[in-house]
Amino acid sequence: MKRGQGRPQKLGDLIQRELSELVQRELRDPRVGMITITGVDVSPDISHAKVFFTTLSKEHVDEAKQGLKRAAGFLRSQLARRIKLYTTPELRFEYDESVERGDRLSRLIESTKAKK
């Protein structure tokens, strides 16, 4: 996830907070289940937003992504009501592998410490 400065970053943080609440309270799709919105990258022209998410189990990533893709229009319309912007960004959802990658690196580091 690339983090910029200025308005797109602030808007991304605001969208992340609002989407987290919307997914938790308003979204009724059983495919989505328990997900966490980990970050939002907004394009400089604020027309697109890449939303990163994680799930509790790796097996449900595809189902959650399909559910989020189907709910993107609903989530965008709800965001438009909550955040007053000239145009609300189009939402694209992507699985965030950084948590998984960090866990794998931590285990590798621990295994080398154990061998010494």
PyMOL commands that place a pseudoatom at each C-alpha (Angstrom):
pseudoatom trace, name=CA, resn=MET, resi=1, chain=A, elem=C, hetatm=0, pos=[0.000, 0.000, 0.000]
pseudoatom trace, name=CA, resn=LYS, resi=2, chain=A, elem=C, hetatm=0, pos=[1.489, 3.270, -1.083]
pseudoatom trace, name=CA, resn=ARG, resi=3, chain=A, elem=C, hetatm=0, pos=[0.824, 6.179, 1.228]
pseudoatom trace, name=CA, resn=GLY, resi=4, chain=A, elem=C, hetatm=0, pos=[0.870, 9.697, -0.139]
pseudoatom trace, name=CA, resn=GLN, resi=5, chain=A, elem=C, hetatm=0, pos=[0.469, 13.049, 1.511]
pseudoatom trace, name=CA, resn=GLY, resi=6, chain=A, elem=C, hetatm=0, pos=[-2.308, 15.588, 1.552]
pseudoatom trace, name=CA, resn=ARG, resi=7, chain=A, elem=C, hetatm=0, pos=[-5.953, 15.360, 0.638]
pseudoatom trace, name=CA, resn=PRO, resi=8, chain=A, elem=C, hetatm=0, pos=[-6.038, 11.863, -0.952]
pseudoatom trace, name=CA, resn=GLN, resi=9, chain=A, elem=C, hetatm=0, pos=[-4.449, 10.340, 2.163]
pseudoatom trace, name=CA, resn=LYS, resi=10, chain=A, elem=C, hetatm=0, pos=[-6.831, 12.125, 4.532]
pseudoatom trace, name=CA, resn=LEU, resi=11, chain=A, elem=C, hetatm=0, pos=[-9.781, 11.134, 2.375]
pseudoatom trace, name=CA, resn=GLY, resi=12, chain=A, elem=C, hetatm=0, pos=[-8.513, 7.526, 2.304]
pseudoatom trace, name=CA, resn=ASP, resi=13, chain=A, elem=C, hetatm=0, pos=[-8.373, 7.456, 6.096]
pseudoatom trace, name=CA, resn=LEU, resi=14, chain=A, elem=C, hetatm=0, pos=[-11.906, 8.858, 6.315]
pseudoatom trace, name=CA, resn=ILE, resi=15, chain=A, elem=C, hetatm=0, pos=[-13.210, 6.348, 3.753]
pseudoatom trace, name=CA, resn=GLN, resi=16, chain=A, elem=C, hetatm=0, pos=[-11.528, 3.523, 5.691]
pseudoatom trace, name=CA, resn=ARG, resi=17, chain=A, elem=C, hetatm=0, pos=[-13.309, 4.505, 8.912]
pseudoatom trace, name=CA, resn=GLU, resi=18, chain=A, elem=C, hetatm=0, pos=[-16.680, 4.906, 7.208]
pseudoatom trace, name=CA, resn=LEU, resi=19, chain=A, elem=C, hetatm=0, pos=[-16.387, 1.655, 5.202]
pseudoatom trace, name=CA, resn=SER, resi=20, chain=A, elem=C, hetatm=0, pos=[-15.399, -0.286, 8.321]
pseudoatom trace, name=CA, resn=GLU, resi=21, chain=A, elem=C, hetatm=0, pos=[-18.553, 0.897, 10.046]
pseudoatom trace, name=CA, resn=LEU, resi=22, chain=A, elem=C, hetatm=0, pos=[-20.738, 0.285, 6.965]
pseudoatom trace, name=CA, resn=VAL, resi=23, chain=A, elem=C, hetatm=0, pos=[-19.433, -3.257, 6.442]
pseudoatom trace, name=CA, resn=GLN, resi=24, chain=A, elem=C, hetatm=0, pos=[-19.923, -4.076, 10.104]
pseudoatom trace, name=CA, resn=ARG, resi=25, chain=A, elem=C, hetatm=0, pos=[-23.389, -2.561, 10.566]
pseudoatom trace, name=CA, resn=GLU, resi=26, chain=A, elem=C, hetatm=0, pos=[-25.126, -2.242, 7.201]
pseudoatom trace, name=CA, resn=LEU, resi=27, chain=A, elem=C, hetatm=0, pos=[-23.837, -5.003, 4.924]
pseudoatom trace, name=CA, resn=ARG, resi=28, chain=A, elem=C, hetatm=0, pos=[-25.915, -8.178, 5.091]
pseudoatom trace, name=CA, resn=ASP, resi=29, chain=A, elem=C, hetatm=0, pos=[-24.020, -10.364, 2.585]
pseudoatom trace, name=CA, resn=PRO, resi=30, chain=A, elem=C, hetatm=0, pos=[-23.017, -13.643, 4.294]
pseudoatom trace, name=CA, resn=ARG, resi=31, chain=A, elem=C, hetatm=0, pos=[-20.046, -14.029, 1.928]
pseudoatom trace, name=CA, resn=VAL, resi=32, chain=A, elem=C, hetatm=0, pos=[-18.370, -11.000, 3.435]
pseudoatom trace, name=CA, resn=GLY, resi=33, chain=A, elem=C, hetatm=0, pos=[-18.463, -12.259, 7.029]
pseudoatom trace, name=CA, resn=MET, resi=34, chain=A, elem=C, hetatm=0, pos=[-15.701, -11.042, 9.284]
pseudoatom trace, name=CA, resn=ILE, resi=35, chain=A, elem=C, hetatm=0, pos=[-13.370, -8.784, 7.315]
pseudoatom trace, name=CA, resn=THR, resi=36, chain=A, elem=C, hetatm=0, pos=[-11.170, -5.897, 8.332]
pseudoatom trace, name=CA, resn=ILE, resi=37, chain=A, elem=C, hetatm=0, pos=[-10.581, -2.872, 6.132]
pseudoatom trace, name=CA, resn=THR, resi=38, chain=A, elem=C, hetatm=0, pos=[-6.821, -2.312, 6.469]
pseudoatom trace, name=CA, resn=GLY, resi=39, chain=A, elem=C, hetatm=0, pos=[-6.333, 0.689, 4.207]
pseudoatom trace, name=CA, resn=VAL, resi=40, chain=A, elem=C, hetatm=0, pos=[-7.637, 2.803, 1.355]
pseudoatom trace, name=CA, resn=ASP, resi=41, chain=A, elem=C, hetatm=0, pos=[-5.524, 4.350, -1.404]
pseudoatom trace, name=CA, resn=VAL, resi=42, chain=A, elem=C, hetatm=0, pos=[-7.292, 7.175, -3.208]
pseudoatom trace, name=CA, resn=SER, resi=43, chain=A, elem=C, hetatm=0, pos=[-6.114, 8.326, -6.642]
pseudoatom trace, name=CA, resn=PRO, resi=44, chain=A, elem=C, hetatm=0, pos=[-4.873, 11.936, -6.879]
pseudoatom trace, name=CA, resn=ASP, resi=45, chain=A, elem=C, hetatm=0, pos=[-7.982, 12.975, -8.847]
pseudoatom trace, name=CA, resn=ILE, resi=46, chain=A, elem=C, hetatm=0, pos=[-10.196, 11.239, -6.231]
pseudoatom trace, name=CA, resn=SER, resi=47, chain=A, elem=C, hetatm=0, pos=[-12.032, 9.209, -8.875]
pseudoatom trace, name=CA, resn=HIS, resi=48, chain=A, elem=C, hetatm=0, pos=[-10.873, 5.756, -7.708]
pseudoatom trace, name=CA, resn=ALA, resi=49, chain=A, elem=C, hetatm=0, pos=[-10.206, 4.190, -4.341]
pseudoatom trace, name=CA, resn=LYS, resi=50, chain=A, elem=C, hetatm=0, pos=[-8.412, 0.895, -3.833]
pseudoatom trace, name=CA, resn=VAL, resi=51, chain=A, elem=C, hetatm=0, pos=[-9.737, -0.691, -0.630]
pseudoatom trace, name=CA, resn=PHE, resi=52, chain=A, elem=C, hetatm=0, pos=[-7.526, -3.278, 1.084]
pseudoatom trace, name=CA, resn=PHE, resi=53, chain=A, elem=C, hetatm=0, pos=[-9.072, -5.915, 3.362]
pseudoatom trace, name=CA, resn=THR, resi=54, chain=A, elem=C, hetatm=0, pos=[-8.114, -9.014, 5.332]
pseudoatom trace, name=CA, resn=THR, resi=55, chain=A, elem=C, hetatm=0, pos=[-10.161, -11.995, 6.494]
pseudoatom trace, name=CA, resn=LEU, resi=56, chain=A, elem=C, hetatm=0, pos=[-9.879, -14.337, 9.435]
pseudoatom trace, name=CA, resn=SER, resi=57, chain=A, elem=C, hetatm=0, pos=[-9.179, -17.312, 7.183]
pseudoatom trace, name=CA, resn=LYS, resi=58, chain=A, elem=C, hetatm=0, pos=[-7.411, -17.421, 3.829]
pseudoatom trace, name=CA, resn=GLU, resi=59, chain=A, elem=C, hetatm=0, pos=[-10.051, -19.830, 2.421]
pseudoatom trace, name=CA, resn=HIS, resi=60, chain=A, elem=C, hetatm=0, pos=[-12.755, -17.146, 2.420]
pseudoatom trace, name=CA, resn=VAL, resi=61, chain=A, elem=C, hetatm=0, pos=[-10.828, -14.469, 0.508]
pseudoatom trace, name=CA, resn=ASP, resi=62, chain=A, elem=C, hetatm=0, pos=[-12.466, -15.152, -2.871]
pseudoatom trace, name=CA, resn=GLU, resi=63, chain=A, elem=C, hetatm=0, pos=[-15.977, -15.255, -1.373]
pseudoatom trace, name=CA, resn=ALA, resi=64, chain=A, elem=C, hetatm=0, pos=[-15.391, -12.027, 0.533]
pseudoatom trace, name=CA, resn=LYS, resi=65, chain=A, elem=C, hetatm=0, pos=[-13.982, -10.319, -2.557]
pseudoatom trace, name=CA, resn=GLN, resi=66, chain=A, elem=C, hetatm=0, pos=[-17.032, -11.347, -4.613]
pseudoatom trace, name=CA, resn=GLY, resi=67, chain=A, elem=C, hetatm=0, pos=[-19.375, -10.119, -1.875]
pseudoatom trace, name=CA, resn=LEU, resi=68, chain=A, elem=C, hetatm=0, pos=[-17.566, -6.794, -1.608]
pseudoatom trace, name=CA, resn=LYS, resi=69, chain=A, elem=C, hetatm=0, pos=[-17.523, -6.375, -5.387]
pseudoatom trace, name=CA, resn=ARG, resi=70, chain=A, elem=C, hetatm=0, pos=[-21.267, -6.969, -5.502]
pseudoatom trace, name=CA, resn=ALA, resi=71, chain=A, elem=C, hetatm=0, pos=[-21.848, -4.510, -2.642]
pseudoatom trace, name=CA, resn=ALA, resi=72, chain=A, elem=C, hetatm=0, pos=[-19.541, -1.814, -4.089]
pseudoatom trace, name=CA, resn=GLY, resi=73, chain=A, elem=C, hetatm=0, pos=[-22.425, 0.244, -5.493]
pseudoatom trace, name=CA, resn=PHE, resi=74, chain=A, elem=C, hetatm=0, pos=[-24.327, 0.152, -2.214]
pseudoatom trace, name=CA, resn=LEU, resi=75, chain=A, elem=C, hetatm=0, pos=[-21.212, 1.032, -0.219]
pseudoatom trace, name=CA, resn=ARG, resi=76, chain=A, elem=C, hetatm=0, pos=[-20.382, 3.886, -2.597]
pseudoatom trace, name=CA, resn=SER, resi=77, chain=A, elem=C, hetatm=0, pos=[-23.894, 5.346, -2.311]
pseudoatom trace, name=CA, resn=GLN, resi=78, chain=A, elem=C, hetatm=0, pos=[-23.739, 5.125, 1.480]
pseudoatom trace, name=CA, resn=LEU, resi=79, chain=A, elem=C, hetatm=0, pos=[-20.336, 6.827, 1.448]
pseudoatom trace, name=CA, resn=ALA, resi=80, chain=A, elem=C, hetatm=0, pos=[-21.790, 9.615, -0.706]
pseudoatom trace, name=CA, resn=ARG, resi=81, chain=A, elem=C, hetatm=0, pos=[-24.428, 10.223, 1.979]
pseudoatom trace, name=CA, resn=ARG, resi=82, chain=A, elem=C, hetatm=0, pos=[-21.884, 10.276, 4.798]
pseudoatom trace, name=CA, resn=ILE, resi=83, chain=A, elem=C, hetatm=0, pos=[-19.034, 12.166, 3.100]
pseudoatom trace, name=CA, resn=LYS, resi=84, chain=A, elem=C, hetatm=0, pos=[-19.946, 15.288, 1.175]
pseudoatom trace, name=CA, resn=LEU, resi=85, chain=A, elem=C, hetatm=0, pos=[-17.773, 15.316, -1.954]
pseudoatom trace, name=CA, resn=TYR, resi=86, chain=A, elem=C, hetatm=0, pos=[-18.291, 16.535, -5.492]
pseudoatom trace, name=CA, resn=THR, resi=87, chain=A, elem=C, hetatm=0, pos=[-17.724, 12.970, -6.679]
pseudoatom trace, name=CA, resn=THR, resi=88, chain=A, elem=C, hetatm=0, pos=[-17.485, 9.807, -4.620]
pseudoatom trace, name=CA, resn=PRO, resi=89, chain=A, elem=C, hetatm=0, pos=[-14.614, 7.531, -5.685]
pseudoatom trace, name=CA, resn=GLU, resi=90, chain=A, elem=C, hetatm=0, pos=[-15.272, 4.219, -7.412]
pseudoatom trace, name=CA, resn=LEU, resi=91, chain=A, elem=C, hetatm=0, pos=[-14.375, 1.385, -5.026]
pseudoatom trace, name=CA, resn=ARG, resi=92, chain=A, elem=C, hetatm=0, pos=[-12.117, -1.552, -5.937]
pseudoatom trace, name=CA, resn=PHE, resi=93, chain=A, elem=C, hetatm=0, pos=[-11.421, -4.224, -3.338]
pseudoatom trace, name=CA, resn=GLU, resi=94, chain=A, elem=C, hetatm=0, pos=[-8.128, -6.097, -2.999]
pseudoatom trace, name=CA, resn=TYR, resi=95, chain=A, elem=C, hetatm=0, pos=[-6.927, -8.630, -0.466]
pseudoatom trace, name=CA, resn=ASP, resi=96, chain=A, elem=C, hetatm=0, pos=[-4.147, -7.219, 1.741]
pseudoatom trace, name=CA, resn=GLU, resi=97, chain=A, elem=C, hetatm=0, pos=[-1.333, -9.754, 1.966]
pseudoatom trace, name=CA, resn=SER, resi=98, chain=A, elem=C, hetatm=0, pos=[0.915, -7.568, 4.115]
pseudoatom trace, name=CA, resn=VAL, resi=99, chain=A, elem=C, hetatm=0, pos=[-0.357, -9.050, 7.397]
pseudoatom trace, name=CA, resn=GLU, resi=100, chain=A, elem=C, hetatm=0, pos=[0.251, -12.583, 6.136]
pseudoatom trace, name=CA, resn=ARG, resi=101, chain=A, elem=C, hetatm=0, pos=[3.689, -11.610, 4.789]
pseudoatom trace, name=CA, resn=GLY, resi=102, chain=A, elem=C, hetatm=0, pos=[4.649, -10.003, 8.113]
pseudoatom trace, name=CA, resn=ASP, resi=103, chain=A, elem=C, hetatm=0, pos=[3.611, -13.116, 10.023]
pseudoatom trace, name=CA, resn=ARG, resi=104, chain=A, elem=C, hetatm=0, pos=[5.674, -15.333, 7.693]
pseudoatom trace, name=CA, resn=LEU, resi=105, chain=A, elem=C, hetatm=0, pos=[8.744, -13.092, 8.143]
pseudoatom trace, name=CA, resn=SER, resi=106, chain=A, elem=C, hetatm=0, pos=[8.331, -13.124, 11.924]
pseudoatom trace, name=CA, resn=ARG, resi=107, chain=A, elem=C, hetatm=0, pos=[8.246, -16.932, 11.921]
pseudoatom trace, name=CA, resn=LEU, resi=108, chain=A, elem=C, hetatm=0, pos=[11.397, -17.054, 9.763]
pseudoatom trace, name=CA, resn=ILE, resi=109, chain=A, elem=C, hetatm=0, pos=[13.235, -14.721, 12.124]
pseudoatom trace, name=CA, resn=GLU, resi=110, chain=A, elem=C, hetatm=0, pos=[12.129, -16.749, 15.152]
pseudoatom trace, name=CA, resn=SER, resi=111, chain=A, elem=C, hetatm=0, pos=[13.260, -20.006, 13.503]
pseudoatom trace, name=CA, resn=THR, resi=112, chain=A, elem=C, hetatm=0, pos=[16.767, -18.615, 12.881]
pseudoatom trace, name=CA, resn=LYS, resi=113, chain=A, elem=C, hetatm=0, pos=[16.991, -17.430, 16.501]
pseudoatom trace, name=CA, resn=ALA, resi=114, chain=A, elem=C, hetatm=0, pos=[16.016, -20.895, 17.733]
pseudoatom trace, name=CA, resn=LYS, resi=115, chain=A, elem=C, hetatm=0, pos=[18.810, -22.558, 15.703]
pseudoatom trace, name=CA, resn=LYS, resi=116, chain=A, elem=C, hetatm=0, pos=[21.579, -20.436, 17.295]
for i in range(1, 116): cmd.bond("trace and resi %d" % i, "trace and resi %d" % (i + 1))
show_as sticks, trace
zoom trace
